[in-house]
Amino acid sequence: MEVPVGTKLFLLAGEWFREPTVLARRDELVTVVATYPGAINGRVWVKGHVCRRQDPPDCGTGSCFEHQVLASAIRLNLAGQR
């Protein structure tokens, strides 16, 4: 699944994993830096920013969000349904 750099994904609690087997309990707005090709078990690795994104970003790193996200949640965002 290809997501353009800079795309904003609004992820609801339960649509991303804070650890490989633990669903997150909070919503998050992520500005995409990179996604890893191909979904594995319906999940895609997403790298991005949850800080106030700017150049340079507030977090001071290349990304401050690197988690597995449900492919279905990404598709909803890309379709403009979020």
Secondary structure, DSSP 8 states (H G I E B T S, - for coil): ----TT-EEEE-TTSEEEETTEE-SS-EEEEEEEE-SS-BTTEEEEEEE-S---SS-TT-SS-SEEEEEEHHHHHHHHTT--
